[in-house]
């Protein structure tokens, strides 16, 4: 399974590049970072809770929180693609 990947997601009023790094072998937690308008990096963690992904930090810009569903979908998409590539998705 991929340990690191990037995905461009529309968040707020623009497309932004989110970088994901898997932190647990079982793939249930990812560290995520994205630059803000000034180029400063915003760091947060996403954790799988049941069948969905949740941001586990509260103090973030509203545009990050609003993109939570799309971020979770990006993780699921990467997981499916990696499993298919490795031949484990059969």
VMD Tcl script that draws the C-alpha trace (Angstrom):
set ca {
  {0.00 0.00 0.00}
  {1.26 3.47 -0.84}
  {2.93 5.25 2.04}
  {2.82 8.72 0.46}
  {0.71 10.32 -2.26}
  {-0.55 13.75 -3.34}
  {-3.95 14.76 -4.65}
  {-5.29 18.05 -5.98}
  {-8.64 18.83 -4.38}
  {-10.79 21.93 -4.62}
  {-10.91 23.42 -1.13}
  {-12.32 26.84 -0.48}
  {-12.07 28.93 -3.61}
  {-9.18 27.13 -5.31}
  {-7.53 23.84 -6.17}
  {-4.92 22.83 -3.61}
  {-2.35 20.06 -3.46}
  {-2.86 17.88 -0.40}
  {-0.01 15.54 0.58}
  {-0.90 12.34 2.44}
  {1.49 10.15 4.43}
  {0.32 6.88 5.97}
  {1.37 6.67 9.63}
  {-0.02 3.25 10.64}
  {0.68 -0.01 8.86}
  {-3.01 -0.88 8.81}
  {-3.77 2.31 6.85}
  {-6.18 3.78 9.40}
  {-4.33 7.07 9.95}
  {-2.72 9.60 7.61}
  {-0.84 12.82 8.23}
  {-1.93 15.43 5.70}
  {-0.44 18.78 4.76}
  {-1.47 21.54 2.40}
  {-0.17 25.08 1.78}
  {-2.35 28.06 2.62}
  {-2.59 31.23 0.50}
  {0.75 32.51 1.86}
  {2.61 29.25 1.29}
  {2.59 28.22 4.96}
  {1.95 24.52 5.48}
  {-1.10 23.40 7.40}
  {-0.64 19.99 9.06}
  {-3.40 17.72 10.34}
  {-4.26 14.06 10.79}
  {-7.09 12.00 9.33}
  {-8.24 8.80 10.99}
  {-10.58 6.11 9.78}
  {-13.66 5.79 11.99}
  {-15.82 2.93 10.83}
  {-16.29 3.37 7.10}
  {-15.49 7.10 6.98}
  {-12.45 9.33 7.43}
  {-12.42 12.13 10.00}
  {-10.09 15.06 10.60}
  {-8.92 14.70 14.19}
  {-7.95 18.33 14.80}
  {-10.38 21.14 15.46}
  {-8.42 24.34 14.83}
  {-8.11 24.42 11.05}
  {-9.22 26.85 8.35}
  {-12.87 26.32 7.38}
  {-11.87 25.35 3.82}
  {-9.89 22.35 5.18}
  {-12.78 21.19 7.37}
  {-15.21 21.59 4.46}
  {-13.04 19.31 2.30}
  {-13.11 16.41 4.82}
  {-15.33 14.20 2.66}
  {-13.20 14.76 -0.46}
  {-10.02 14.04 1.51}
  {-11.47 10.75 2.73}
  {-12.50 9.87 -0.82}
  {-8.93 10.56 -1.99}
  {-7.55 8.12 0.60}
  {-10.07 5.44 -0.43}
  {-9.30 5.98 -4.12}
  {-5.54 5.65 -3.52}
  {-6.06 2.52 -1.41}
  {-8.17 0.86 -4.14}
  {-5.67 1.83 -6.86}
  {-2.73 0.50 -4.87}
  {-4.47 -2.77 -4.05}
  {-5.43 -3.25 -7.70}
  {-1.88 -2.46 -8.84}
  {-0.42 -4.94 -6.36}
  {-2.90 -7.60 -7.48}
  {-4.55 -7.80 -4.06}
  {-7.87 -6.32 -5.11}
  {-9.10 -9.47 -6.84}
}
mol new
graphics top color blue
foreach p $ca { graphics top sphere $p radius 0.5 }
foreach p [lrange $ca 0 end-1] q [lrange $ca 1 end] { graphics top cylinder $p $q radius 0.2 }
display resetview
